């Protein structure tokens, strides 16, 4: 994919290759699932090690990107944040909703490493909340003394340990994680981190309703209450779910 200019004039400098193959299941903010990983591929003329010189000294970076799957939607003045149950509207600029005037997102993520192949760099990152194939607009270093504001106030809070559901795996799901581990060592950990954030819409949760999310090429099928989520099965993407119960 070559570098290009959008109708807004913002140049795409690269693309994010993420573990998240669909929007459902993605953490609502970065760093809530530390095991969620991705790599960044840069496009010419920005795909040189010179562009990244000095960045390796940073533990975290800012990503500015485009919500590419929402660009066909008309932005709205108000949105319904999932954290408010999905049925209360507030102003778009009071949220980080993807339904924005310019479809621009931002995430502070952990920079694991920068590798080089034939002079071309690849950034390895973790703690992401970004969909696979997301167009990247910019990379900036995270600067703790200015970017971390101890006295900042916001109504948005992640679930606490007391409010997060417990996660249990069926025998089939446990075996699938064991088989996937050589390819993705933190696969089971990532599932737990994601489901403890409970990606299900708050306004129509039903204990027996089946949900599924996609990680890399696998489908994770699950159900449960607000206090306990059961991973019923893990199957290759598109395969029928393996029937399992408690």
C-alpha positions in Angstrom: 0.0 0.0 0.0 1.7 3.2 -1.1 1.7 6.5 0.9 -1.3 8.6 0.0 -3.2 11.7 0.8 -6.8 11.6 2.0 -9.5 14.2 1.2 -8.5 15.8 4.6 -4.9 16.1 3.5 -3.5 13.7 6.1 -0.8 11.4 4.7 -0.9 7.7 5.6 2.6 6.8 6.7 2.1 3.2 7.5 -0.3 0.4 8.5 -0.9 -1.5 11.8 -1.0 -5.3 11.6 -3.0 -6.1 14.7 -4.2 -9.2 16.5 -7.8 -7.7 16.3 -9.6 -8.8 13.2 -12.9 -7.2 14.1 -14.1 -4.3 16.2 -15.9 -6.4 18.7 -13.6 -7.4 21.5 -11.1 -4.5 21.1 -10.3 -2.9 24.5 -12.1 0.5 24.8 -8.8 2.2 25.6 -5.1 1.3 25.1 -3.0 -0.6 27.7 -6.0 -2.4 29.2 -4.8 -5.6 27.6 -1.0 -5.6 27.8 -0.8 -8.9 25.9 -2.5 -7.4 22.8 0.3 -7.0 20.3 0.8 -5.6 16.8 3.5 -4.6 14.3 3.7 -1.3 12.4 4.8 -1.3 8.8 5.9 2.0 7.5 5.5 3.2 3.9 8.0 5.1 1.7 9.5 7.6 2.2 9.1 7.0 6.0 10.2 3.4 6.0 13.9 4.1 6.9 15.7 3.6 10.1 16.7 7.2 10.0 13.1 8.3 10.6 13.1 6.3 13.9 16.6 7.2 15.1 16.4 7.8 18.9 12.8 6.3 19.3 14.3 3.1 20.6 15.0 5.0 23.9 11.3 5.4 24.5 9.2 2.8 26.3 5.9 4.1 25.0 4.7 6.0 21.9 1.7 7.8 20.7 -0.1 6.5 17.6 -2.3 8.7 15.5 -4.5 6.7 13.1 -7.6 6.7 11.1 -10.8 4.9 12.0 -11.0 3.5 8.5 -14.0 1.3 9.0 -16.2 4.3 10.0 -15.4 6.7 7.2 -18.6 5.7 5.4 -20.7 6.8 8.5 -21.9 10.3 9.0 -20.4 11.8 12.2 -22.9 12.8 14.8 -22.9 15.6 17.4 -23.7 13.1 20.2 -22.8 9.5 20.7 -23.7 6.6 23.0 -20.6 5.5 24.9 -20.5 1.8 25.9 -19.3 2.7 29.3 -22.6 4.4 29.9 -24.5 1.3 28.9 -24.9 2.3 25.3 -28.2 4.1 25.8 -27.2 7.6 27.1 -26.0 10.2 24.6 -23.3 12.8 25.3 -21.3 15.1 23.1 -18.9 13.6 20.7 -16.0 15.8 21.9 -16.6 14.5 25.5 -15.7 11.0 24.3 -13.1 9.1 22.4 -15.7 7.6 20.1 -14.6 6.5 16.6 -17.6 8.4 15.1 -15.7 11.7 14.8 -15.6 14.6 12.3 -12.2 13.5 11.0 -12.2 9.8 12.1 -8.8 10.3 13.9 -7.9 8.1 16.8 -5.0 8.2 19.3 -3.4 5.6 21.5 -0.5 5.5 23.9 1.1 2.0 23.5 4.2 0.2 24.7 7.1 0.1 22.2 8.6 -3.4 22.6 11.3 -3.2 19.9 12.3 -1.9 16.5 13.6 -4.5 14.1 15.3 -4.0 10.7 15.1 -6.1 7.6 17.1 -4.9 4.5 17.1 -1.3 5.9 13.3 -1.3 6.5 12.1 -0.9 10.0 9.3 -2.7 11.8 7.9 -1.5 15.1 6.7 -4.1 17.6 4.1 -2.7 20.0 1.8 -4.0 22.9 -1.2 -2.8 24.9 -3.0 -1.9 21.7 -6.7 -1.0 21.0 -6.3 -0.8 17.2 -8.0 -2.9 14.5 -5.9 -4.8 12.0 -5.1 -2.9 8.8 -5.6 0.5 10.5 -3.9 3.3 8.5 -1.3 5.1 10.5 -1.0 8.9 10.4 1.8 9.7 12.8 4.0 8.4 15.6 5.1 10.5 18.5 7.2 9.7 21.6 5.3 9.5 24.8 6.8 12.1 27.2 6.0 11.3 30.8 6.7 14.7 32.3 4.2 16.4 30.0 1.8 13.6 28.9 1.1 12.2 32.4 -1.0 14.6 34.4 -1.5 13.3 38.0 -4.2 15.7 38.9 -6.3 15.2 35.7 -10.0 14.4 36.2 -12.2 12.3 33.9 -15.4 10.4 34.4 -14.1 7.5 32.4 -12.7 4.7 34.5 -11.7 1.1 33.6 -13.4 -1.7 35.6 -11.8 -2.5 38.9 -10.8 -5.9 40.1 -13.9 -6.0 42.2 -16.2 -5.4 39.2 -14.5 -7.5 36.6 -15.9 -11.0 35.8 -14.0 -14.1 36.4 -12.9 -16.1 33.3 -13.0 -19.9 33.0 -12.1 -22.1 30.0 -13.7 -25.3 28.8 -11.5 -28.3 28.2 -11.6 -27.7 24.5 -10.6 -24.0 24.9 -7.8 -25.0 27.2 -6.5 -27.5 24.7 -6.8 -25.0 21.9 -4.7 -22.5 23.9 -2.1 -25.1 24.5 -1.9 -25.9 20.7 -1.8 -22.2 19.8 0.9 -21.3 22.4 3.9 -22.1 20.2 2.6 -19.5 17.7 1.2 -17.0 20.2 2.7 -17.6 23.7 0.4 -15.2 25.5 -2.8 -16.3 23.7 -4.7 -17.5 26.9 -3.5 -14.4 28.8 -4.8 -12.1 26.1 -8.2 -13.8 26.1 -8.5 -13.3 29.9 -7.4 -9.7 29.7 -9.9 -8.9 27.0 -12.9 -10.7 28.6 -12.2 -9.2 32.0 -13.0 -5.9 30.3 -16.3 -7.5 29.2 -16.7 -6.3 25.6 -20.4 -7.2 25.5 -22.9 -4.4 25.1 -24.2 -3.6 28.6 -27.7 -2.9 27.4 -28.5 -6.5 26.1 -26.3 -8.9 28.1 -27.9 -12.3 28.5 -26.1 -15.0 30.4 -26.8 -17.7 27.8 -26.3 -15.6 24.7 -23.3 -16.7 22.7 -20.7 -14.1 21.6 -17.5 -14.5 19.6 -14.5 -12.4 18.9 -11.6 -12.9 16.5 -7.9 -12.9 17.4 -5.6 -13.4 14.6 -7.1 -16.4 12.7 -9.1 -17.9 15.6 -12.7 -17.4 16.8 -13.2 -17.3 20.6 -16.8 -18.3 21.5 -18.0 -17.3 25.0 -21.0 -16.5 27.2 -21.8 -15.8 30.8 -23.1 -13.4 33.5 -21.7 -10.1 34.6 -19.6 -11.9 37.3 -18.4 -15.0 35.3 -17.6 -15.5 31.7 -17.2 -19.0 30.2 -14.9 -19.5 27.2 -16.8 -22.3 25.4 -14.6 -23.0 22.5 -11.7 -21.7 20.3 -11.9 -22.6 16.6 -10.2 -21.6 13.4 -11.8 -18.5 11.9 -15.1 -19.5 10.1 -15.3 -23.0 11.6 -18.4 -23.9 13.6 -18.1 -23.5 17.3 -17.3 -26.5 19.4 -20.3 -27.2 21.7 -19.3 -27.0 25.4 -20.9 -26.3 28.7 -19.7 -25.9 32.3 
